[in-house]
Amino acid sequence: MLRSVGQTRVTGRGSGEDPRAAELRAAVARLRRELAGHPADFSDRGIAEDELAVLAAMVAAGDPEIPRMRRSLLLIAGAIGSVSALSPALMQVRAAVDLFGEIPPQRRV
């Protein structure tokens, strides 16, 4: 299977799960729980929930794309950034996404 630039297989070969994937899975699960339990209803809550589902699905599939993970993180931060009670869990997701590294630079043609 060919992978595009920015894709990294995150499941181990017989040795278990990639620790970065485990960290991201745990961070996403925490933020999903805290978001679900947060009493305030805000207009972009659905966006945050959808993008958390995207991150969870990418990790479950074992092939997260760094550019797509960063886009999801940006959308989540924009959607819940003003809800200070969710900031620690959001920062945990950000730290977990950062474990995968930077987006490779685009080649100029």
URBELZI-V336514 format. One line per field, one symbol per residue. phi: phi as a letter, one per 30 degrees, with the letter a starting at -180 (. if undefined). psi: psi as a letter, one per 40 degrees, with the letter a starting at -180 (. if undefined). burial: b if it has 9 or more other C-alpha atoms within 8 Angstrom, else e. Layout:
# URBELZI-V336514
phi: ???
psi: ???
burial: ???
This chain:
# URBELZI-V336514
phi: .dcdejcbdccdcicjddedddddedddddddddddddddcbdceddddddddddddddddibdceddddddeddddddcedcddceddddddeddddddjddddddcc
psi: hiiihehhheiigeeaihddddddddddddddddddehdhhidedddddddddddddddddefhhddddddddddddddedegddedddddddddddddeaihiihhh.
burial: eeeeebbbebbeeeeebbebbbbbbebbebbbebbeeeeeeeeebebbbebbebbbebbeebbbbbeebbebbebbbebbbeeeebbebbebbbebbeeeeeeeeeeee
